[in-house]
């Protein structure tokens, strides 16, 4: 998104917002799914994040800060959804079958994505965030560090530990029948 588009959004131009939503909606949805939301809740999260972004766009300092700013909103909305879902712990509610959220990323098919997400659910949250931003979204370690507000060395450590844990879970879960991970095995 060009700096002019950010300025146009801040000015309230409807066509600029349409471009903003088209450019960011899929990304926010993927973040929500990988952060643990089921697909229908992830849609709600994405809508809420984009609505929050529309209300608070003036607080985004620059184009360079936009992804980090949007990701932080997504993290807060996901955390709020979890906090408000206390009734799930009390009432037995069946979770809907997970559907594909990012099958177009790295050519992963729906079965591969669901298997990957099953393993990701078992990892620490901070490891999942690092994997999501680096391997799914394709950000560099420095960009991930800026988005999460942590040092690049911490990102490198989280990525290394997360990858080892993920690969161990992958082998345990799928065993000898595990499909090759391809792009997911990127160093």
FIDOGU-249580 format. One record per residue: residue in one letter; x, y, z of N, C-alpha, C in turn. Coordinates in steps of 0.2 Angstrom, whole numbers, plus 5000, padded with zeros to 4 digits. Layout:
% residues N
SITE;A;X;Y;Z;X;Y;Z;X;Y;Z
...
END
This chain:
% residues 187
SITE;X;5004;4994;5000;5000;5000;5000;5005;5006;5000
SITE;X;5003;5010;4995;5008;5016;4995;5006;5021;5001
SITE;X;5011;5026;5002;5010;5031;5007;5004;5035;5006
SITE;X;5003;5036;4999;4997;5040;4997;4990;5037;4999
SITE;X;4990;5030;4999;4984;5027;5000;4983;5027;5008
SITE;X;4988;5027;5012;4987;5028;5019;4985;5035;5021
SITE;X;4987;5040;5017;4985;5047;5018;4978;5047;5016
SITE;X;4976;5044;5010;4969;5044;5008;4964;5041;5013
SITE;X;4967;5035;5016;4962;5032;5021;4962;5037;5027
SITE;X;4967;5040;5029;4966;5045;5035;4962;5050;5033
SITE;X;4961;5052;5027;4957;5057;5025;4950;5055;5024
SITE;X;4949;5048;5024;4942;5046;5024;4939;5044;5017
SITE;X;4943;5044;5012;4941;5042;5005;4939;5035;5004
SITE;X;4932;5034;5002;4930;5027;5002;4934;5023;4997
SITE;X;4936;5025;4991;4940;5021;4987;4946;5019;4990
SITE;X;4949;5023;4994;4956;5021;4997;4954;5015;5002
SITE;X;4949;5016;5006;4947;5011;5011;4946;5004;5007
SITE;X;4942;5004;5002;4941;4998;4998;4947;4995;4996
SITE;X;4952;4999;4994;4959;4996;4992;4962;4993;4998
SITE;X;4962;4997;5004;4965;4995;5010;4962;4988;5012
SITE;X;4955;4987;5012;4952;4981;5014;4954;4975;5009
SITE;X;4954;4977;5003;4956;4971;4998;4963;4969;4999
SITE;X;4967;4974;5001;4974;4972;5002;4976;4968;5008
SITE;X;4972;4970;5013;4974;4967;5020;4969;4962;5023
SITE;X;4963;4961;5020;4958;4957;5023;4960;4949;5024
SITE;X;4963;4947;5018;4965;4940;5018;4971;4939;5023
SITE;X;4976;4944;5024;4981;4943;5028;4979;4943;5035
SITE;X;4974;4947;5037;4971;4947;5044;4968;4941;5046
SITE;X;4964;4938;5041;4960;4932;5042;4965;4926;5043
SITE;X;4971;4926;5039;4976;4921;5040;4979;4921;5047
SITE;X;4980;4927;5049;4983;4928;5056;4979;4926;5061
SITE;X;4972;4927;5060;4967;4925;5065;4967;4917;5066
SITE;X;4967;4914;5060;4966;4907;5060;4972;4904;5063
SITE;X;4978;4906;5061;4984;4903;5064;4985;4905;5071
SITE;X;4982;4910;5073;4983;4912;5081;4977;4908;5085
SITE;X;4974;4903;5081;4969;4899;5085;4962;4900;5084
SITE;X;4960;4904;5080;4953;4905;5079;4950;4900;5073
SITE;X;4944;4897;5074;4941;4893;5069;4939;4898;5063
SITE;X;4938;4895;5057;4937;4899;5052;4931;4904;5052
SITE;X;4926;4902;5055;4920;4907;5056;4922;4912;5061
SITE;X;4925;4911;5066;4927;4916;5071;4932;4920;5068
SITE;X;4937;4917;5064;4942;4921;5061;4939;4927;5056
SITE;X;4934;4925;5053;4930;4930;5049;4928;4936;5053
SITE;X;4925;4934;5059;4922;4939;5063;4928;4944;5066
SITE;X;4934;4940;5067;4940;4944;5070;4942;4948;5064
SITE;X;4943;4946;5058;4945;4950;5053;4941;4956;5052
SITE;X;4934;4955;5052;4930;4961;5051;4931;4966;5057
SITE;X;4931;4963;5063;4932;4968;5069;4939;4972;5068
SITE;X;4944;4968;5066;4951;4971;5065;4951;4977;5060
SITE;X;4947;4975;5055;4947;4981;5049;4943;4986;5052
SITE;X;4937;4985;5055;4933;4990;5058;4937;4995;5063
SITE;X;4941;4991;5067;4945;4995;5072;4950;4999;5068
SITE;X;4953;4996;5063;4958;5000;5059;4955;5006;5056
SITE;X;4949;5005;5054;4946;5011;5051;4944;5017;5056
SITE;X;4943;5015;5062;4941;5020;5067;4948;5023;5070
SITE;X;4953;5019;5069;4959;5022;5073;4965;5023;5068
SITE;X;4964;5023;5061;4969;5024;5056;4973;5030;5058
SITE;X;4971;5035;5061;4975;5041;5063;4981;5039;5067
SITE;X;4980;5034;5071;4985;5032;5076;4991;5028;5072
SITE;X;4990;5026;5066;4996;5023;5063;5001;5028;5060
SITE;X;5007;5028;5063;5011;5033;5061;5014;5034;5054
SITE;X;5015;5028;5051;5018;5028;5044;5016;5021;5041
SITE;X;5017;5021;5034;5017;5015;5030;5021;5010;5033
SITE;X;5027;5011;5035;5032;5006;5037;5029;5003;5044
SITE;X;5025;5007;5048;5022;5004;5054;5016;5000;5053
SITE;X;5013;5001;5047;5006;4998;5046;5005;4991;5047
SITE;X;5010;4987;5045;5009;4979;5046;5009;4978;5054
SITE;X;5014;4981;5057;5015;4980;5064;5009;4982;5068
SITE;X;5006;4988;5066;5000;4991;5069;4994;4986;5068
SITE;X;4993;4984;5062;4988;4980;5061;4988;4973;5064
SITE;X;4994;4970;5065;4995;4964;5068;4994;4965;5075
SITE;X;4996;4970;5078;4995;4971;5086;4987;4971;5087
SITE;X;4983;4975;5082;4976;4975;5083;4973;4968;5083
SITE;X;4976;4964;5078;4973;4957;5077;4975;4953;5083
SITE;X;4981;4954;5086;4982;4950;5092;4977;4952;5098
SITE;X;4976;4958;5099;4971;4960;5104;4964;4958;5103
SITE;X;4962;4958;5097;4955;4956;5095;4955;4948;5096
SITE;X;4960;4944;5094;4960;4937;5096;4960;4936;5103
SITE;X;4964;4939;5107;4964;4938;5114;4957;4940;5117
SITE;X;4954;4945;5115;4947;4947;5117;4942;4942;5116
SITE;X;4943;4939;5110;4938;4933;5108;4939;4927;5112
SITE;X;4945;4926;5114;4946;4920;5118;4943;4921;5125
SITE;X;4945;4927;5128;4942;4929;5134;4935;4929;5135
SITE;X;4931;4931;5130;4924;4932;5130;4921;4925;5128
SITE;X;4925;4920;5126;4922;4914;5125;4922;4909;5131
SITE;X;4921;4912;5137;4921;4908;5143;4916;4902;5143
SITE;X;4910;4903;5139;4905;4898;5139;4907;4892;5136
SITE;X;4912;4892;5131;4914;4886;5128;4917;4881;5133
SITE;X;4920;4884;5138;4923;4879;5143;4917;4876;5148
SITE;X;4911;4880;5148;4906;4877;5152;4901;4873;5148
SITE;X;4899;4875;5142;4894;4871;5138;4898;4867;5133
SITE;X;4896;4861;5132;4899;4857;5126;4897;4860;5119
SITE;X;4901;4863;5116;4900;4866;5109;4905;4863;5104
SITE;X;4902;4860;5099;4906;4857;5094;4909;4862;5090
SITE;X;4916;4862;5089;4919;4866;5084;4918;4864;5077
SITE;X;4917;4869;5073;4916;4867;5066;4923;4865;5063
SITE;X;4922;4860;5058;4928;4858;5055;4932;4864;5052
SITE;X;4938;4863;5053;4943;4869;5050;4943;4869;5043
SITE;X;4942;4874;5040;4942;4875;5032;4949;4878;5030
SITE;X;4951;4878;5024;4957;4881;5022;4957;4889;5023
SITE;X;4962;4891;5026;4963;4899;5027;4969;4902;5023
SITE;X;4974;4898;5021;4979;4900;5017;4982;4895;5012
SITE;X;4977;4891;5009;4979;4886;5004;4983;4889;4998
SITE;X;4982;4895;4997;4986;4898;4991;4993;4900;4993
SITE;X;4995;4900;4999;5001;4902;5001;5006;4896;5001
SITE;X;5011;4896;4997;5016;4891;4996;5013;4885;4993
SITE;X;5007;4885;4989;5004;4880;4986;5002;4874;4990
SITE;X;5001;4876;4997;4998;4871;5001;4991;4869;5000
SITE;X;4989;4863;4999;4982;4861;4998;4978;4861;5005
SITE;X;4972;4860;5004;4968;4860;5011;4970;4855;5016
SITE;X;4971;4849;5014;4973;4844;5018;4980;4845;5022
SITE;X;4985;4848;5018;4991;4850;5020;4990;4856;5025
SITE;X;4986;4860;5024;4985;4866;5028;4982;4864;5035
SITE;X;4977;4860;5034;4974;4857;5041;4979;4853;5045
SITE;X;4983;4849;5042;4988;4845;5046;4993;4850;5049
SITE;X;4995;4855;5045;4999;4860;5048;4996;4864;5054
SITE;X;4990;4866;5053;4987;4870;5058;4986;4865;5064
SITE;X;4984;4859;5063;4984;4854;5069;4990;4854;5073
SITE;X;4996;4854;5070;5002;4854;5073;5003;4861;5077
SITE;X;5002;4866;5073;5003;4873;5076;4999;4874;5082
SITE;X;4993;4871;5083;4989;4872;5089;4992;4869;5095
SITE;X;4997;4865;5094;5001;4862;5100;5007;4866;5102
SITE;X;5009;4871;5098;5015;4875;5099;5013;4880;5104
SITE;X;5019;4883;5107;5018;4889;5111;5015;4895;5106
SITE;X;5011;4899;5109;5009;4905;5105;5014;4909;5102
SITE;X;5019;4911;5106;5025;4915;5103;5028;4912;5097
SITE;X;5029;4905;5097;5032;4901;5092;5027;4901;5086
SITE;X;5021;4901;5087;5016;4901;5081;5016;4908;5078
SITE;X;5017;4913;5082;5017;4920;5079;5023;4920;5074
SITE;X;5029;4918;5077;5035;4919;5073;5035;4915;5067
SITE;X;5032;4909;5067;5032;4904;5061;5027;4908;5056
SITE;X;5021;4910;5059;5016;4913;5054;5019;4919;5050
SITE;X;5022;4923;5054;5025;4929;5051;5031;4928;5046
SITE;X;5035;4923;5048;5041;4922;5044;5039;4917;5038
SITE;X;5036;4912;5039;5035;4907;5034;5029;4907;5030
SITE;X;5023;4910;5033;5017;4910;5029;5017;4917;5026
SITE;X;5018;4922;5030;5018;4929;5027;5024;4931;5024
SITE;X;5030;4928;5025;5036;4929;5021;5040;4935;5024
SITE;X;5039;4937;5030;5043;4943;5033;5050;4941;5035
SITE;X;5055;4945;5034;5061;4944;5037;5061;4944;5044
SITE;X;5067;4941;5047;5067;4941;5054;5067;4948;5057
SITE;X;5070;4953;5054;5070;4960;5056;5063;4963;5056
SITE;X;5059;4961;5051;5052;4963;5050;5048;4960;5056
SITE;X;5049;4954;5057;5045;4950;5062;5047;4953;5069
SITE;X;5053;4955;5070;5055;4958;5076;5051;4965;5077
SITE;X;5051;4969;5072;5047;4975;5072;5040;4974;5073
SITE;X;5037;4969;5070;5030;4968;5071;5028;4966;5078
SITE;X;5032;4961;5081;5031;4959;5087;5034;4963;5093
SITE;X;5038;4968;5091;5041;4972;5096;5046;4969;5100
SITE;X;5050;4964;5097;5055;4961;5101;5062;4961;5097
SITE;X;5068;4959;5100;5074;4960;5096;5074;4954;5091
SITE;X;5078;4955;5085;5079;4950;5080;5082;4944;5082
SITE;X;5086;4944;5087;5089;4938;5090;5084;4934;5093
SITE;X;5079;4937;5097;5074;4933;5100;5069;4930;5094
SITE;X;5068;4933;5089;5064;4930;5083;5068;4924;5081
SITE;X;5075;4925;5080;5079;4919;5077;5078;4913;5082
SITE;X;5079;4915;5088;5078;4909;5093;5071;4906;5093
SITE;X;5066;4910;5093;5059;4907;5092;5058;4903;5086
SITE;X;5061;4906;5081;5060;4902;5074;5063;4895;5075
SITE;X;5069;4895;5077;5073;4889;5078;5070;4884;5082
SITE;X;5068;4886;5088;5064;4882;5093;5057;4880;5090
SITE;X;5054;4884;5087;5047;4883;5084;5048;4878;5078
SITE;X;5053;4879;5074;5053;4874;5069;5055;4867;5071
SITE;X;5060;4866;5076;5061;4860;5079;5055;4857;5082
SITE;X;5051;4860;5086;5045;4858;5089;5040;4856;5084
SITE;X;5039;4860;5079;5034;4858;5074;5036;4852;5070
SITE;X;5042;4851;5068;5045;4846;5064;5044;4839;5068
SITE;X;5045;4840;5075;5044;4834;5079;5037;4832;5079
SITE;X;5032;4837;5080;5025;4836;5080;5023;4833;5074
SITE;X;5026;4836;5068;5024;4833;5062;5025;4826;5061
SITE;X;5031;4824;5063;5033;4817;5063;5029;4812;5067
SITE;X;5027;4815;5073;5023;4811;5078;5016;4810;5076
SITE;X;5014;4816;5073;5007;4816;5071;5005;4812;5065
SITE;X;5009;4813;5059;5008;4810;5053;5013;4803;5052
SITE;X;5018;4803;5056;5022;4797;5055;5025;4796;5049
SITE;X;5026;4790;5046;5028;4788;5040;5024;4791;5034
SITE;X;5018;4792;5036;5013;4794;5030;5013;4802;5030
SITE;X;5018;4805;5033;5018;4813;5033;5020;4815;5026
SITE;X;5015;4819;5023;5017;4822;5016;5023;4827;5017
SITE;X;5027;4827;5012;5033;4832;5012;5030;4839;5013
SITE;X;5034;4842;5018;5032;4849;5019;5034;4854;5014
SITE;X;5039;4853;5010;5040;4857;5005;5043;4864;5008
SITE;X;5039;4869;5006;5041;4876;5008;5040;4877;5016
SITE;X;5037;4873;5019;5036;4873;5026;5043;4871;5030
SITE;X;5047;4868;5026;5054;4866;5029;5059;4871;5027
SITE;X;5057;4877;5025;5062;4882;5023;5066;4884;5029
SITE;X;5073;4885;5029;5077;4886;5035;5075;4893;5038
END
